[in-house]
Amino acid sequence: MGETMRISRALALAGIDSRRKCETYVQSGYVKVNGETIYDLGRQVDTEADVILFREEPVFFEERVYFVLNKPKGYVTTAADPHAKRTVYDLLPRALTHKASQPGSNRTRVFPVGRLDKDSTGLLLFTNDGDLANALTHPRYGAEKWYVARLNRAFDLRDGKRLLAGVHLPEGFVKIQEFHTMSPRVIRVMIREGKKREVRRIFSAVGYKVLTLCRISFGPLKLGDLELGTGRFLKGAEVRDLKQLLVKDQSHQD
């Protein structure tokens, strides 16, 4: 017998998507267990004994993959945009997207944790570990995301209070949690959420245009000296540090 868990967690562990998105897939009727379409998010499954289908395709539980990329400008963080000339998936190594034992088949489904817009650069994590992806992106875990922004004009320190106080966007209230000036026009900022183009839109709301934006860290993971456009698999110690986010909120685990 395998491990017993809720269906959304099983799908996330299989690398289908984050747990929240997997819950949506279940409720939309995309998942079958032992031939039966299920909608109940509380449904428990055995990862070895039960036959699980997602969109009529068998779900397999693969070895976890963790790969970090230094995203260049001009690449979109998606694989589904038919109009995108360049996506971050173009930069991933073949060894990551195909099993070595069966070249060209059985693609390992990995997805980016959070997004960087086309014009932004920096740290982007890919994994098939849905639990970890959820911990890094869900606000309740409070994972820090640090960026370096270059502005169109010198930053007035009096505007720092406005960054920390926050602004209202259509999606809700957002704010910079902490900032440090590196030069008159370069500022390092930290956020804990990750709404679409959040950093750029916060600065725009207080009167600045962000010319360049680079994510330098995500939780305990640092970009370091990784060259632009290249990536690497995480070391064991780095994965363990990331998974400490899960330990901090055991009350939300199954």
N, C-alpha and C positions, 0 to 999 in steps of 0.2 A: 504494500500500500504506500502511496505517496503522501505528501502533506495535504491536509484538509484546510480549506480557506474559502473566503467569499469569492464569488465568480469574478468580480471586478478586479480583485487583487490578483487572481490567477491570470487574468488576461494581461494585466500590467507586468507581472513577472515574466510572461511569455514575450514581452516586448511589443505588444500590440499598440499601446499608447500609454499615456498617463492614466492613473486610476480614475480620475474624474471623467476623462473622456471615455474610458471603458464603461463607466456607469451609464453614460449616454448611449453607447452602443447596445448595451443590454436592454435598456428601456425602449430602444428603437426596434428591437426584434432581430438584431443581427447575429445573435448568439444562440447556439443549440448545445444542449448537454444530453448525451445519449439519445440523440434523435429528436429531442423535444425543444422547441423554441421557448426560451425562458425570458421573463421580464422582471423577476423578483431579485432585487439587489442583495437580499439576504441569503440567496441560494448558496449553500456550501457545496464545494466540489473537491474531489480527490484528484490531484494532478497526475496520478498514474492510472488509477482505476477507471476514471470517467473519460469518455470521448467528447472533447469540446471542439465545436466548429465555430469559426468566425467568418461570416459572409460565405458560408458553405465550404470553407477551407479548414483543414485540421490545424489545431493549435499545438505547437511543440514548445517544450520548455528547454531553452538553449542556455549555454554558458553565458554568464553576464559579460558584457563588453562595455568598456569605458574608454573613450577616446576624446582628446581635447585638440581643438583646432584654433589657430590664430587666423580668424576670418579677414580676408582683404575686402576693400571697398569694391562694390560692383556686383557682389554675389547675393542672391536672395536666399533666405533661410527657409526653403521649402523644396519639396520634390514634386509638388502637385501643380505648379503654375505653368501652364502650357506656353505662356508668352515669355517666360524667363529664358534669356540666352545663357545665363550662367547661374548655377545654384551651388550651395555649399557641398552638395553631394558629389559634385564634379571633383572636389578636392580630397575626397576620402580614398584611402588605399584599397586596392582590390581585396586584400586580405581581410579587410573589415566587412565588406559587403558580400563576400562569398566564402563558403566553407572550404578550407584547404583540401579536404578529402574528396570534394565533389566540385571541381572548378566549373564555374558557369551556371551552377544550379543551387537550389536551396539557399536563397538569399537570407542573410541575417538581417532582420528588421531592426534598424537602429533609428532613433529620432533625436532631434536637437532638444536640449533642455533650455526652455526659454528661447527667445529670438533676438536677433540683431537685425535692424533694418538694412536695406541695400547699401546705404551710404556709411554705415558704421563698421568698425573693425573690432578685432579683439577676441577674447576668450569665448569659445562656444563648445559646450560639452555634448557629445553624442553617446547614447547608451540604449540598451534594451531593458534596463532596470526601471520599471515603471514606478516602483515604490520610492526609489531615490529621486526620480524626476519630480514626483509629487512633493517630496520634502523640500526640494530646492526651489520650487516655484510657488508653493502655497504660502500665503502671507502668515499663517499661524506659526510657521517654523522660523520666520524672521531671518532667512538667509541673506547676508549682506552682499550687495553687488556694487563694486566700485568702478567708476568710469573716470577717464580724463577727457575733459571737454575743452576745445579751443574756441574762443568766442570771437565775434566780429568786432568787439571793442573792449577796452579795459573794463574789468569788473569793478564796480563800485561796492565796497564792503558794506555800505549801508543797505544794499539790496540782499545781503546775506540773511537778514532777518525775514525777508519775504520768502526766500527759498525754504527756510526752516519752518516758517509759519504755514506754508503750503498754499496751493491754488486749487480752484475748482475746475475740473474737466467734465465733459459730458458723462464720462464713466464714473465720476465720483471725485472725492477729495484726494489729492496726492501732494507729497512734499519730499524735499531733500532731507535726509536724516542727519547728514554731517557733510561738511565741505572744508577744503583746504586750498588756498591759493598757491599756485606754483610759480606764476609770473603774472603780470598785469592782465593778460588775456587767456591764461590757462588755469583751469580750476579742476580739482579732484573732488568728486562728489560720490555720496553713497545713498542708495535707495534700498528698500526691502521688498518692494513689490515689483511689478514688471509690466505695466500697461503699455500699450502700443506707443512707441516713440516717446516714452514718458519723460526722459531727461530733456530731450529737445523741446517738448511742449511746455515743460515747467519754465525753462529759461525764456522761451518765447513769451510766456505770460507775464514775465517781469521785465521784458524789454530787450532781450538779447537773442541773437541768432547763433546757434551752434554750428561752426564751420566743420569741425571734425570731432568725432566721438569714438573713443576706444574703451572697451570693457577690459579692465586689468585683473579683476578677480570676481569669483562667484563662490560665496560661502568660503570654505577654507582653501579652495583651489586658486592658484595664482598663475597668471600668464607667463611671468618670468621672462626669459630671453628667447622664447620660442619665435622663430622667424615667421614673418608674415606669409600666409599661404601654406604653411606646413602644420603638421600635427604629430601627435604621439599618443601611445597608449599610456594610461595612468599606471603608476607604480602601486604596489599593494598598500603601502602606507598612506598614499593619497586617497585610495578608495576607502580605507578604514576611517580616515578623517571625515570624508563626506558622509559616511553612514552613521556618524555620531549624531547627525541631525535627526535620524530616525529614532535613536535611543532617547532623545530629549522629549519626545511626545508619544510615549508608548500607549497613552490612554486612547489614542486615535487609531491604534493598530488593531488588527483582528486577533 
